[in-house]
């Protein structure tokens, strides 16, 4: 996941697109400065072109493929899969994950169904 971006570090007009759960895969409604983007991209985790990104809160399971364009993503709510592509391609992984109905996934902890 990306490093946390504070609301005070965003604007609604220009800069590098900052995608949140509701905007990933569509039009951004927030931006960060190019300077902040360049600094964070070097210092913190950042997806590689072609990696599958998935939402992990709110609308769980929405998948997109990172296109390599400058963009930043909401921390902990959007993650990407660091996939060793010698075993499975990112395209196939994307196809599989896109078919999962996250509403039907049941979570278990210590043999208790938490649904």
N, C-alpha and C positions, 0 to 999 in steps of 0.2 A: 504494500500500500504506500501511498505518497505521504510526505510529511504534512502535518496539520497546517492548514491555512486559516487564519483568523478572518472574521467578517471585515474587520478594519483594514485588512490587506487586499480587499477586493473592491472592484468598482463595476458599474453596469454599462460602461461605454467602450473601453478599448484596452488592448494589451493581449496577453496570452489567455485563450479560453480556459475557464475553470469549470469543470463539469461536476455536477452533483448527481445524486440518484435520479432525480426527475429530469435531468437534461442530457445525461449520457446517451449518445446515439442520436441526438437531435441538436437543437440550437441552444448554445450556452446563454445564460442570463447573468453571468458574472465573469470577470476577468481579473488577472493579476498582472503586475508589472513584468516586463521582460527581464529586468534585473533580478527580481525575486525568483522568477522561473529559472533563469540560468544558474543562480546560486543554489537553489534547492535541487535542481536536476543533477548537479555535480556531487552534492553532499549526501543525498538521500536516495533510497530506492526509487527506481523509475522503470516503467515497462519498456521492453524492446518491441520494435515494429513486428507486427504479426501475432503478438501474445494475446491470449484471450483474457478479457476483463469481464468481471462479473460483480453484480451488486449484491451486497451482503446485509442490507438492512432495508426496512421499508418494503419496496418491491424487490424481494429476494429472487435472485436467479436470472435477472436480465443480463444477457451476454452481448458483448460487442468485441470486435477485433481491433486492437490498437493500430491505427493507420500510419504511425510514425510522424504525424504533424505535431508541431508544438502545441501542447495542451497539458493541463494539470488536473488532477482528479481528487475528489473528496476523500480524505483519510478514513480508513477503517470501514467505510461504507462501499467503496469500490476497490476491489483488489484484482490482481492479475495472477495468472498461473505461470510460474517459471517452469515451463514444460521442456524436458529434454527431448527434443524433436526426433532423435534417432529411434525412439520407440513408438511415438504416435504424433502425427502432424497436428499443428495448431488448427488447421482447417477442419480436420476430423474431430478434434476435441471440441471446437466451437459447435459443430453440428450436433454432437452428442449432448452437450450441455444445454443447447437451445431447445432440445426436445424434452428436457426434464420439467415436469410440473411440480414446482417447489411447494405448492399448496398440499401436495400429497405426501411429502417427505415427513417421516416421523423421526423424532430425535429421542435417543435413549441415553440414560445416565444411570449407572449402577443397576441395570436391569429394570428400571422404572420408565414407563412410557411417559415422556414429558409433552408430547405432541406440541 
